[in-house]
Amino acid sequence: MGRTRKIIWWIFGLVVLVVGIIVTIALFPRGETITIEYDEQYPELDPNERLPDTSFGWGRPGGFNPKFEFDGSFPEMPEKMLVYKTVPPKNVTEAYVRELAQNYFDMPTDAGFNRNGRYYKLKTEAYIFQFDSSTGFFNIFKYEEARAKLSKDRKDYPTNEECKRIAREYLKERGLLPEDAYLSGLTDCNINSVGAMCVWFARTIDGYKTCGPGSEILIEIGVDGEITKVSKRWLELEPYKLAPIITAKEAFKELQHGNPFLATSGGKVTKITLAYLTPPGGAYIQPVYYFEFDGSGAYAFVPAVKEEYIMSGEEMEQEIERLDSRWQSSGTAP
C-alpha cells in the first residue's frame, strides 16, 4: 500500500511539473542569455556531493526517436552556475494563515477553517483561500455564483492592455509583486471554461528566466475587471553552491541521445539558452539548457549540471523512499 501511494504521488508530482512547464514555456520570452558575475564568493559543490536528477521520470516514449539539427555556433556559457535551495515556510499556524488572508485579501476573521495535513483552507460564502505550508503556495478564488456577472462574450471583459494594468496594480497595491517578477503572458482562452481572462507573471534568478510551476503568479479577471482568482507559487530561495555545468555543445548531444524533456517532434534548433527550472516542490533549483526550434513554439530541456554531480537512478529511488517515509510519519502527502 505504501509503495502504491508513493508511486501515485510521484506520478502526480510529475504531471504537475509537466503541465506547469508546458504553460510556462508557451509564454517563455525569447530573450538573450545573460551571464552574471556573482557579487559574493560561493563555495563549489563537493566532488562527492550529488544533487537530485531533475530529469528523473521524463523518459522518451517507446519508439520515439526525434532528429535534431543545429548549424550555428554554440554559444559561450559560464563554467559554473549557482544552485539554490528552497526555504519552506516556518511556524505556520491557523493564526498565520488567517492573518495572511486578511492582510492580502480582506478575508473576514470569522471565515470557516479547515486543515488537511499541510493544506489549510478558509471559506466564506463567496471565497475559498488555500495555503500549502510546505511551499508557501496560496490560492484564492471567488465562486461563480458569487460574481456580479458571467459572460462568454470577449467584449464584456477588459482589453488585453487593461488586463495587464489591472493585474499589475492589484498585485502592487497588496505587496504581492516581487521585484524579480515580469509579465509572462495573457490569454482569453479561459472565458468559456471559468469566465475569466488570465494574466501570468514569472520570475528571474540572477537575470536568467525561470520555467516550471514553482515560480508563477496567476491573476484571473472577470467581467468588467473583477478579480476572480489569485494564485502565487513563489518559493523562497537561498544561494547554495556553484555547480559545474556542461557546455552548449554537450547539451545538444544530450538533446540528441540523452534524456531531455521534449515538447517537440524534432527539427532545427534555432537558439540555445540557459534558464532555471522551478518544480512545484523539491529542495533545489537547478539550471537547465533550453532549446528553441523553427518558429513553431516547440522546445526542449536538458539538465545543465554535470552528470558526476547528479544522483543516479538508484540514488533517486532511495531519495523517493526517504521522502515517502518522512511524509508518512508526518501524516501528510508529498
PLY file of the C-alpha trace (Angstrom):
ply
format ascii 1.0
element vertex 334
property float x
property float y
property float z
element edge 333
property int vertex1
property int vertex2
end_header
0.00 0.00 0.00
2.80 2.40 0.91
4.61 1.62 -2.34
1.45 2.22 -4.36
0.83 5.50 -2.54
4.36 6.62 -3.20
4.09 5.86 -6.92
0.75 7.65 -7.19
2.13 10.82 -5.54
5.30 10.66 -7.61
3.27 10.42 -10.83
1.01 13.24 -9.63
4.00 15.47 -8.92
5.47 14.69 -12.34
2.18 15.54 -14.07
2.03 18.88 -12.21
5.60 19.65 -13.28
4.95 18.73 -16.92
1.74 20.78 -17.14
3.41 23.74 -15.43
6.37 23.59 -17.81
4.09 23.48 -20.86
2.08 26.50 -19.69
5.16 28.50 -18.70
7.24 27.73 -21.78
4.34 28.56 -24.05
4.77 32.08 -22.63
8.58 31.97 -22.22
10.15 35.19 -23.54
12.75 34.72 -26.29
15.38 36.92 -24.61
19.13 36.67 -24.78
21.08 34.69 -22.22
22.63 36.86 -19.51
25.94 35.94 -17.94
26.07 37.00 -14.30
29.07 37.92 -12.21
28.17 37.00 -8.64
28.67 39.69 -6.04
29.71 37.19 -3.37
32.03 34.23 -3.25
30.10 30.97 -3.05
31.53 27.52 -2.36
31.52 24.90 -5.08
29.80 21.55 -4.84
31.87 18.92 -3.08
33.18 16.28 -5.54
31.27 13.63 -3.59
28.04 15.64 -3.42
25.05 14.67 -5.58
22.04 16.77 -6.50
18.62 15.31 -7.37
18.17 14.43 -11.04
15.76 16.99 -12.50
15.17 14.71 -15.50
14.21 11.67 -13.41
10.97 10.27 -14.80
11.00 12.29 -18.03
11.94 9.49 -20.46
11.33 9.22 -24.19
8.18 7.37 -25.25
8.91 3.92 -26.61
9.99 4.04 -30.25
10.13 7.86 -30.23
13.44 8.97 -31.69
13.23 12.56 -32.97
16.02 14.06 -35.08
17.63 17.37 -34.22
19.81 19.73 -36.24
21.86 22.77 -35.32
24.14 24.56 -37.81
25.00 27.67 -35.81
27.86 28.45 -33.46
27.38 27.08 -29.97
27.08 30.00 -27.52
29.65 30.54 -24.80
28.22 29.76 -21.38
29.62 30.12 -17.84
31.55 27.17 -16.50
29.57 27.20 -13.25
26.13 28.33 -12.15
24.70 28.89 -8.72
22.31 26.26 -7.39
19.64 27.44 -4.96
17.94 25.76 -2.04
14.27 26.28 -1.36
13.25 27.54 2.07
9.87 26.26 3.31
7.65 28.49 5.46
8.27 28.28 9.21
5.83 28.24 12.13
2.69 28.01 10.01
-0.43 28.07 12.19
-4.11 28.78 11.75
-3.48 32.31 13.05
-0.70 32.79 10.49
-2.94 31.70 7.60
-5.84 33.86 8.78
-3.59 36.91 9.06
-2.16 36.26 5.58
-5.63 36.01 4.03
-6.91 39.05 5.90
-3.93 41.28 5.06
-3.82 40.42 1.36
-7.45 39.68 0.52
-9.59 41.15 3.32
-10.88 37.72 4.36
-13.11 38.13 7.45
-11.75 36.94 10.78
-14.65 34.53 11.22
-14.11 32.68 7.91
-14.60 28.92 8.20
-11.35 27.00 8.77
-10.20 23.51 7.80
-6.82 21.77 7.75
-5.75 18.56 6.00
-2.10 17.83 6.67
-0.04 20.59 5.14
-3.06 22.19 3.45
-5.00 25.00 5.15
-8.34 26.31 3.93
-10.50 29.32 4.78
-14.01 29.61 3.38
-16.75 32.23 3.16
-19.95 32.36 1.16
-18.07 34.00 -1.71
-14.41 32.91 -1.46
-12.08 29.99 -0.71
-8.50 30.66 0.40
-6.00 27.77 0.26
-2.47 27.63 1.64
0.25 24.96 1.32
2.50 25.11 4.38
5.31 23.15 2.70
5.85 25.56 -0.20
4.05 28.80 0.70
1.74 28.42 -2.30
-1.60 30.13 -1.85
-4.72 30.41 -3.94
-7.92 32.41 -3.52
-10.88 32.27 -5.86
-14.42 33.56 -6.00
-17.34 31.21 -6.59
-19.04 31.75 -9.94
-22.41 32.16 -8.23
-20.93 34.97 -6.12
-19.78 37.02 -9.10
-21.67 40.07 -10.28
-21.90 38.74 -13.84
-20.77 35.85 -16.03
-20.26 36.00 -19.78
-18.72 34.08 -22.67
-18.53 37.22 -24.80
-14.99 38.62 -25.05
-16.42 42.15 -25.38
-17.61 42.04 -21.75
-14.02 41.78 -20.50
-11.27 44.39 -20.33
-8.89 44.69 -23.26
-5.57 42.85 -23.09
-3.71 46.01 -22.09
-6.31 46.83 -19.45
-6.00 43.31 -18.02
-2.25 43.73 -17.72
-2.70 47.06 -15.93
-5.39 45.70 -13.60
-3.25 42.71 -12.66
-0.12 44.79 -12.02
-1.95 47.38 -9.94
-3.79 44.76 -7.89
-0.57 42.91 -7.03
1.43 46.08 -6.31
-1.25 47.52 -4.03
-1.14 44.35 -1.93
2.62 43.86 -1.94
2.32 40.66 -3.97
4.50 41.58 -6.96
8.19 40.81 -6.24
10.92 42.88 -7.87
12.18 39.86 -9.81
8.74 39.22 -11.38
7.95 40.01 -15.01
4.79 39.78 -17.10
4.94 36.40 -18.80
1.71 36.24 -20.76
-2.02 36.72 -21.13
-4.80 34.62 -22.62
-8.55 34.76 -23.11
-8.86 31.00 -23.61
-10.48 30.57 -20.16
-13.53 32.75 -20.84
-15.65 29.75 -21.83
-14.43 27.46 -19.05
-14.06 29.68 -15.96
-15.32 33.03 -17.18
-12.08 34.95 -16.83
-9.06 36.39 -18.59
-5.74 35.03 -17.31
-2.56 37.03 -16.71
0.71 35.31 -15.75
3.82 36.63 -14.06
7.07 34.66 -13.93
10.45 35.13 -12.30
14.11 35.78 -12.99
17.00 34.42 -10.94
20.35 36.15 -11.41
19.00 37.55 -14.67
18.01 34.14 -16.05
14.39 33.35 -16.84
12.70 30.58 -14.88
10.32 27.95 -16.12
8.11 25.44 -14.39
5.22 25.87 -11.93
7.42 26.62 -8.91
7.62 30.37 -9.58
4.50 31.89 -11.04
1.67 34.26 -10.20
-1.71 33.89 -11.86
-4.46 36.51 -11.90
-7.91 35.77 -13.34
-10.00 38.78 -14.34
-13.73 38.50 -14.86
-16.40 40.70 -16.45
-15.82 44.46 -16.02
-12.38 43.87 -14.48
-13.48 41.89 -11.40
-10.62 39.90 -9.84
-11.89 36.32 -9.54
-8.73 34.38 -8.68
-5.19 34.98 -7.44
-2.63 32.23 -7.01
1.01 32.60 -6.13
3.68 29.92 -6.04
6.91 31.78 -5.31
9.42 29.64 -3.48
11.73 31.41 -1.09
15.30 30.72 -2.21
18.74 30.95 -0.70
22.05 30.59 -2.57
23.59 27.16 -2.09
26.69 26.29 -4.09
28.25 26.73 -7.51
27.80 23.72 -9.78
29.94 22.93 -12.83
27.76 22.79 -15.94
28.14 21.19 -19.33
28.79 23.24 -22.48
26.12 24.12 -25.00
27.65 21.60 -27.41
27.47 18.86 -24.79
23.88 19.87 -24.05
22.99 19.47 -27.72
24.43 15.95 -27.70
22.32 15.22 -24.63
19.31 16.51 -26.54
20.07 14.10 -29.35
20.97 10.99 -27.38
20.19 11.57 -23.69
17.08 12.06 -21.60
15.73 15.54 -22.37
12.31 16.97 -21.62
10.71 17.12 -25.07
7.80 19.20 -26.28
8.76 18.73 -29.91
8.90 16.02 -32.56
12.35 17.14 -33.63
13.61 19.78 -36.01
16.17 22.53 -36.36
17.36 24.23 -33.18
17.47 28.00 -33.61
18.58 29.13 -30.17
20.21 27.66 -27.06
19.93 29.50 -23.74
20.14 28.84 -20.03
17.27 29.01 -17.55
16.37 27.82 -14.05
13.84 25.03 -13.67
11.48 25.61 -10.74
9.41 22.50 -9.95
6.39 22.80 -7.62
8.34 21.19 -4.78
11.83 19.89 -4.16
14.81 21.14 -2.23
16.96 22.59 -5.05
16.59 24.92 -8.02
18.99 23.95 -10.79
19.91 25.35 -14.21
18.83 23.76 -17.48
19.59 24.31 -21.16
16.58 25.45 -23.14
16.28 24.78 -26.89
14.06 26.71 -29.30
13.03 25.48 -32.74
11.92 26.91 -36.09
9.21 29.37 -35.01
6.88 26.52 -34.08
6.70 27.17 -30.35
8.31 23.77 -29.77
11.00 23.47 -27.12
13.15 21.04 -25.17
15.11 20.97 -21.90
18.38 19.39 -20.87
19.77 19.44 -17.31
22.83 21.69 -17.20
24.71 20.40 -14.14
27.45 17.89 -15.00
26.41 14.25 -14.65
29.00 13.43 -11.98
27.20 15.79 -9.59
23.77 14.24 -10.18
22.14 11.32 -8.34
21.94 8.02 -10.19
18.62 6.30 -10.82
19.18 4.05 -7.81
20.00 7.04 -5.60
16.85 8.79 -6.79
14.77 5.74 -5.87
16.32 5.83 -2.40
15.59 9.55 -2.13
11.94 8.95 -3.03
11.74 6.20 -0.41
13.22 8.55 2.19
10.78 11.33 1.37
7.88 8.91 1.33
8.81 7.64 4.79
9.03 11.20 6.08
5.64 12.11 4.60
4.01 9.00 6.06
5.48 9.61 9.50
4.28 13.22 9.46
0.81 12.22 8.26
0.95 14.41 5.15
1.15 13.73 1.43
4.16 14.86 -0.63
0 1
1 2
2 3
3 4
4 5
5 6
6 7
7 8
8 9
9 10
10 11
11 12
12 13
13 14
14 15
15 16
16 17
17 18
18 19
19 20
20 21
21 22
22 23
23 24
24 25
25 26
26 27
27 28
28 29
29 30
30 31
31 32
32 33
33 34
34 35
35 36
36 37
37 38
38 39
39 40
40 41
41 42
42 43
43 44
44 45
45 46
46 47
47 48
48 49
49 50
50 51
51 52
52 53
53 54
54 55
55 56
56 57
57 58
58 59
59 60
60 61
61 62
62 63
63 64
64 65
65 66
66 67
67 68
68 69
69 70
70 71
71 72
72 73
73 74
74 75
75 76
76 77
77 78
78 79
79 80
80 81
81 82
82 83
83 84
84 85
85 86
86 87
87 88
88 89
89 90
90 91
91 92
92 93
93 94
94 95
95 96
96 97
97 98
98 99
99 100
100 101
101 102
102 103
103 104
104 105
105 106
106 107
107 108
108 109
109 110
110 111
111 112
112 113
113 114
114 115
115 116
116 117
117 118
118 119
119 120
120 121
121 122
122 123
123 124
124 125
125 126
126 127
127 128
128 129
129 130
130 131
131 132
132 133
133 134
134 135
135 136
136 137
137 138
138 139
139 140
140 141
141 142
142 143
143 144
144 145
145 146
146 147
147 148
148 149
149 150
150 151
151 152
152 153
153 154
154 155
155 156
156 157
157 158
158 159
159 160
160 161
161 162
162 163
163 164
164 165
165 166
166 167
167 168
168 169
169 170
170 171
171 172
172 173
173 174
174 175
175 176
176 177
177 178
178 179
179 180
180 181
181 182
182 183
183 184
184 185
185 186
186 187
187 188
188 189
189 190
190 191
191 192
192 193
193 194
194 195
195 196
196 197
197 198
198 199
199 200
200 201
201 202
202 203
203 204
204 205
205 206
206 207
207 208
208 209
209 210
210 211
211 212
212 213
213 214
214 215
215 216
216 217
217 218
218 219
219 220
220 221
221 222
222 223
223 224
224 225
225 226
226 227
227 228
228 229
229 230
230 231
231 232
232 233
233 234
234 235
235 236
236 237
237 238
238 239
239 240
240 241
241 242
242 243
243 244
244 245
245 246
246 247
247 248
248 249
249 250
250 251
251 252
252 253
253 254
254 255
255 256
256 257
257 258
258 259
259 260
260 261
261 262
262 263
263 264
264 265
265 266
266 267
267 268
268 269
269 270
270 271
271 272
272 273
273 274
274 275
275 276
276 277
277 278
278 279
279 280
280 281
281 282
282 283
283 284
284 285
285 286
286 287
287 288
288 289
289 290
290 291
291 292
292 293
293 294
294 295
295 296
296 297
297 298
298 299
299 300
300 301
301 302
302 303
303 304
304 305
305 306
306 307
307 308
308 309
309 310
310 311
311 312
312 313
313 314
314 315
315 316
316 317
317 318
318 319
319 320
320 321
321 322
322 323
323 324
324 325
325 326
326 327
327 328
328 329
329 330
330 331
331 332
332 333
